[in-house]
């Protein structure tokens, strides 16, 4: 019964958000109270609805950092569904869903900047990998006196592994650090709700 009431109340907030209706203070308090007592079995789509509703409200309040936090959390869940290497949150039921256009537009609006950052990260990782290759190759040839071809293959494989590992790891680290930096702009109730899903 409680889960049905939760879904019904969330649906009302979602429909008002889609219509562009800004919450009053009492409505926002009611929404945060709802978030404090989520249904026991939370699926990823319900989670994204909550972040979308909160994010749109923050946008209306011109709290861009809090809106970005919500958009980045939606993006994280979408990436967990599409990239199986990413560790999905333990307490969420991870089922594919079709994102509605308004939610997607909100997410894109606040996460588009990540594409440029990731491109910059990839470039820096590539340069660091090239430097690592050169250093390892020179050490193998000049100090360990390994045959040039073997030294090249060994240095190349090490650099390739490093590039693959760092290219996967650094974007996730950036997102986590970015979230940590902007979480102070988010209501405590929403942060407390989100905490189990950020681990």
Residue pairs with C-beta under 8 A, 6 or more apart in sequence:
2 39
3 39
3 40
3 41
6 34
6 37
6 38
6 39
7 39
7 46
9 30
9 34
10 34
10 46
10 49
10 50
10 53
13 23
13 27
13 31
13 34
13 53
14 49
14 52
14 53
16 23
17 52
17 53
17 56
17 57
18 102
22 57
22 60
23 31
23 57
28 57
31 53
31 54
31 57
32 187
32 189
32 190
33 189
35 50
35 54
35 189
35 190
35 193
36 189
36 192
36 193
38 50
38 193
39 46
41 93
42 91
42 92
42 93
43 92
43 93
43 94
43 95
44 77
44 80
44 81
44 92
44 93
44 94
44 95
44 97
45 95
45 97
47 77
47 92
47 197
48 74
48 77
48 78
48 97
48 99
48 103
49 103
50 190
50 193
51 70
51 71
51 73
51 74
51 194
52 70
52 74
52 102
52 103
52 106
52 107
54 66
54 70
54 186
54 187
54 190
55 66
55 67
55 69
55 70
55 71
55 74
55 106
55 110
56 67
56 106
58 64
58 66
58 67
58 70
58 185
58 186
59 67
59 106
63 185
64 110
65 182
65 185
66 182
66 185
66 186
66 187
67 106
67 110
68 110
68 111
68 182
69 179
69 182
69 183
69 185
69 186
70 110
70 186
70 190
71 106
71 107
71 109
71 110
71 111
72 110
72 111
72 175
72 178
72 179
73 179
73 194
73 197
73 198
74 103
74 106
74 107
75 107
75 111
75 114
75 175
76 175
77 89
77 92
78 99
78 107
79 86
80 86
80 87
80 88
80 89
80 94
81 88
81 94
81 96
85 168
86 172
88 94
89 196
89 197
89 198
89 199
90 196
90 199
91 196
91 197
92 197
99 107
114 171
114 174
114 175
117 174
118 171
121 167
121 170
121 171
121 174
122 167
125 163
125 166
125 167
125 170
126 163
128 162
128 166
129 159
129 160
129 162
129 163
129 166
130 159
132 158
132 159
132 162
133 155
133 156
133 158
133 159
134 155
136 154
136 155
136 158
136 159
137 151
137 152
137 155
140 146
140 150
140 151
140 154
140 155
141 148
141 151
144 151
146 154
179 198
183 191
